[in-house]
Amino acid sequence: MAKKEYKYSEITEKIIGCALKVDQRMRSGYPDDIEVGKRRVDFLIENRVIEIKAVSQPRDSPLAQALNYLAAFILEIGLLISFGSKSLEVKRLIK
């Protein structure tokens, strides 16, 4: 359920739900028989709210880059999603 106190929570909760489905399908890592593409992907959703950085582990560099994207594109909300851990990790970025 979307938390009303978060701006654009209806969108971010859908994105997190999709990320959970991907994580469940892929588990921890990418099996050889499933092609996903590059491990690092940026998405701008609905041209107004979200920049997503999908990384193998949340580190300072992707976090800094995501924050820079928020500032450069004058966005308020971002998600930093890590598929590399035993379970999905999501950081909500608010500018």
Backbone as CSV, one residue per row, in Angstrom:
resi,resn,N_x,N_y,N_z,CA_x,CA_y,CA_z,C_x,C_y,C_z
1,MET,0.843,-1.178,0.000,0.000,0.000,0.000,0.889,1.243,0.000
2,ALA,0.547,2.225,-0.826,1.322,3.453,-0.937,1.178,4.289,0.332
3,LYS,2.279,4.837,0.776,2.253,5.695,1.954,1.952,7.113,1.504
4,LYS,0.891,7.663,2.003,0.430,8.984,1.577,1.435,10.091,1.911
5,GLU,2.266,9.878,2.932,3.193,10.935,3.324,4.343,11.105,2.337
6,TYR,4.537,10.137,1.433,5.583,10.241,0.424,5.023,10.872,-0.843
7,LYS,5.699,11.880,-1.342,5.285,12.489,-2.598,5.437,11.476,-3.721
8,TYR,4.442,11.405,-4.586,4.428,10.492,-5.740,4.495,9.034,-5.320
9,SER,3.979,8.722,-4.145,4.060,7.342,-3.651,3.315,6.359,-4.542
10,GLU,2.260,6.806,-5.231,1.533,5.886,-6.109,2.431,5.384,-7.242
11,ILE,3.347,6.213,-7.697,4.269,5.808,-8.765,5.423,4.991,-8.193
12,THR,6.028,5.484,-7.120,7.187,4.785,-6.566,6.826,3.398,-6.066
13,GLU,5.635,3.228,-5.500,5.236,1.907,-5.018,5.061,0.920,-6.177
14,LYS,4.562,1.398,-7.320,4.450,0.537,-8.508,5.837,0.118,-8.993
15,ILE,6.766,1.073,-8.988,8.137,0.783,-9.435,8.786,-0.237,-8.506
16,ILE,8.639,-0.031,-7.201,9.218,-0.960,-6.228,8.589,-2.344,-6.390
17,GLY,7.291,-2.391,-6.645,6.620,-3.666,-6.875,7.189,-4.385,-8.093
18,CYS,7.432,-3.649,-9.158,8.038,-4.245,-10.356,9.456,-4.721,-10.060
19,ALA,10.211,-3.935,-9.308,11.580,-4.332,-8.945,11.565,-5.610,-8.116
20,LEU,10.592,-5.747,-7.223,10.466,-6.970,-6.420,10.193,-8.185,-7.309
21,LYS,9.343,-8.010,-8.329,9.058,-9.109,-9.256,10.318,-9.518,-10.019
22,VAL,11.097,-8.526,-10.470,12.353,-8.822,-11.166,13.300,-9.541,-10.230
23,ASP,13.405,-9.052,-8.994,14.310,-9.651,-8.016,13.917,-11.095,-7.708
24,GLN,12.618,-11.352,-7.582,12.150,-12.714,-7.312,12.478,-13.638,-8.479
25,ARG,12.355,-13.132,-9.684,12.619,-13.940,-10.883,14.109,-14.210,-11.048
26,MET,14.917,-13.202,-10.764,16.349,-13.315,-11.005,17.117,-13.852,-9.802
27,ARG,16.496,-13.797,-8.636,17.164,-14.167,-7.385,18.396,-13.277,-7.207
28,SER,19.424,-13.784,-6.596,20.641,-13.003,-6.391,21.605,-13.274,-7.540
29,GLY,21.509,-12.478,-8.560,22.369,-12.648,-9.728,21.555,-12.973,-10.960
30,TYR,22.230,-13.082,-12.072,21.587,-13.320,-13.343,22.017,-14.660,-13.902
31,PRO,21.109,-15.633,-13.975,21.470,-16.918,-14.572,21.872,-16.742,-16.036
32,ASP,22.753,-17.613,-16.521,23.264,-17.487,-17.892,22.179,-17.582,-18.950
33,ASP,21.108,-18.294,-18.673,20.092,-18.484,-19.702,19.072,-17.343,-19.771
34,ILE,19.213,-16.324,-18.926,18.296,-15.191,-18.949,19.100,-13.927,-19.246
35,GLU,18.766,-13.284,-20.366,19.469,-12.050,-20.732,18.663,-10.858,-20.262
36,VAL,19.291,-10.002,-19.481,18.615,-8.851,-18.922,19.095,-7.564,-19.562
37,GLY,20.311,-7.521,-19.986,20.887,-6.289,-20.500,21.960,-5.817,-19.559
38,LYS,22.252,-4.546,-19.608,23.288,-3.988,-18.749,22.790,-3.927,-17.308
39,ARG,23.723,-4.062,-16.377,23.351,-4.089,-14.959,23.007,-2.709,-14.420
40,ARG,23.394,-1.666,-15.122,23.190,-0.311,-14.642,22.228,0.397,-15.572
41,VAL,21.067,0.764,-15.079,20.037,1.327,-15.935,19.462,2.579,-15.288
42,ASP,19.230,3.601,-16.085,18.579,4.820,-15.616,17.205,4.908,-16.259
43,PHE,16.219,5.285,-15.482,14.870,5.485,-15.994,14.336,6.828,-15.516
44,LEU,13.685,7.543,-16.394,12.927,8.728,-16.014,11.475,8.380,-16.292
45,ILE,10.664,8.357,-15.270,9.293,7.885,-15.399,8.331,9.061,-15.307
46,GLU,7.437,9.112,-16.282,6.422,10.155,-16.393,7.022,11.548,-16.525
47,ASN,8.241,11.647,-16.936,8.891,12.931,-17.200,8.776,13.949,-16.071
48,ARG,8.579,13.470,-14.867,8.424,14.446,-13.797,8.922,14.016,-12.445
49,VAL,9.075,12.746,-12.206,9.288,12.377,-10.820,10.495,11.538,-10.502
50,ILE,10.774,10.534,-11.249,11.661,9.505,-10.740,12.864,9.302,-11.637
51,GLU,13.995,9.152,-11.035,15.200,8.662,-11.702,15.614,7.423,-10.942
52,ILE,15.745,6.314,-11.629,16.110,5.066,-10.961,17.503,4.662,-11.382
53,LYS,18.275,4.240,-10.440,19.603,3.717,-10.689,19.612,2.299,-10.175
54,ALA,19.684,1.332,-11.061,19.722,-0.066,-10.640,21.181,-0.504,-10.601
55,VAL,21.673,-0.830,-9.431,23.082,-1.156,-9.246,23.213,-2.495,-8.534
56,SER,24.399,-3.084,-8.640,24.595,-4.367,-7.965,24.698,-4.191,-6.457
57,GLN,25.263,-3.078,-6.002,25.319,-2.772,-4.570,25.236,-1.259,-4.398
58,PRO,24.430,-0.779,-3.447,24.339,0.665,-3.258,25.623,1.209,-2.650
59,ARG,26.323,1.976,-3.412,27.572,2.592,-2.955,27.438,4.098,-3.046
60,ASP,28.448,4.820,-2.571,28.399,6.275,-2.582,28.358,6.846,-3.993
61,SER,29.101,6.264,-4.935,29.162,6.794,-6.292,27.800,6.800,-6.984
62,PRO,27.061,5.672,-7.041,25.726,5.722,-7.644,24.770,6.642,-6.895
63,LEU,24.907,6.717,-5.585,24.063,7.607,-4.793,24.329,9.056,-5.185
64,ALA,25.593,9.427,-5.266,25.951,10.791,-5.658,25.462,11.095,-7.069
65,GLN,25.611,10.143,-7.975,25.159,10.339,-9.350,23.638,10.505,-9.407
66,ALA,22.912,9.698,-8.674,21.451,9.808,-8.648,21.022,11.161,-8.091
67,LEU,21.682,11.620,-7.039,21.363,12.938,-6.476,21.683,14.049,-7.464
68,ASN,22.779,13.897,-8.202,23.125,14.875,-9.232,22.067,14.909,-10.335
69,TYR,21.561,13.722,-10.730,20.500,13.670,-11.734,19.246,14.366,-11.242
70,LEU,18.899,14.165,-9.989,17.731,14.842,-9.436,17.886,16.355,-9.551
71,ALA,19.065,16.845,-9.220,19.314,18.287,-9.302,19.328,18.767,-10.753
72,ALA,20.007,18.044,-11.628,20.142,18.459,-13.024,18.800,18.484,-13.753
73,PHE,17.954,17.505,-13.482,16.665,17.422,-14.156,15.538,18.076,-13.366
74,ILE,15.909,18.721,-12.259,14.967,19.405,-11.378,13.826,18.452,-10.985
75,LEU,14.223,17.302,-10.467,13.278,16.294,-9.978,13.319,16.265,-8.458
76,GLU,12.236,15.845,-7.861,12.157,15.826,-6.406,12.375,14.451,-5.797
77,ILE,12.043,13.393,-6.531,12.053,12.046,-5.977,12.869,11.117,-6.862
78,GLY,13.658,10.265,-6.228,14.418,9.255,-6.946,14.430,7.963,-6.155
79,LEU,14.740,6.883,-6.851,14.897,5.592,-6.187,16.238,5.015,-6.578
80,LEU,16.968,4.530,-5.611,18.215,3.809,-5.840,17.925,2.363,-5.488
81,ILE,17.970,1.489,-6.489,17.573,0.090,-6.301,18.781,-0.811,-6.489
82,SER,19.009,-1.692,-5.534,20.114,-2.641,-5.600,19.576,-4.048,-5.731
83,PHE,19.959,-4.725,-6.826,19.580,-6.112,-7.048,20.681,-7.072,-6.621
84,GLY,21.812,-6.579,-6.144,22.968,-7.426,-5.890,23.021,-8.096,-4.537
85,SER,22.162,-7.724,-3.630,22.173,-8.304,-2.285,21.290,-9.545,-2.228
86,LYS,21.267,-10.200,-1.065,20.391,-11.366,-0.896,18.927,-10.989,-1.061
87,SER,18.579,-9.782,-0.653,17.223,-9.280,-0.872,17.311,-7.889,-1.497
88,LEU,16.261,-7.501,-2.167,16.211,-6.219,-2.848,16.395,-5.084,-1.842
89,GLU,17.223,-4.110,-2.210,17.411,-2.924,-1.372,16.947,-1.707,-2.152
90,VAL,16.131,-0.864,-1.506,15.607,0.341,-2.144,15.874,1.522,-1.235
91,LYS,16.435,2.575,-1.812,16.607,3.831,-1.081,15.778,4.888,-1.796
92,ARG,14.918,5.542,-1.058,14.103,6.630,-1.610,14.899,7.915,-1.433
93,LEU,15.097,8.633,-2.521,15.846,9.894,-2.492,14.867,11.046,-2.627
94,ILE,14.948,11.985,-1.716,14.048,13.139,-1.718,14.885,14.395,-1.752
95,LYS,14.637,15.233,-2.745,15.403,16.470,-2.869,14.641,17.600,-2.233
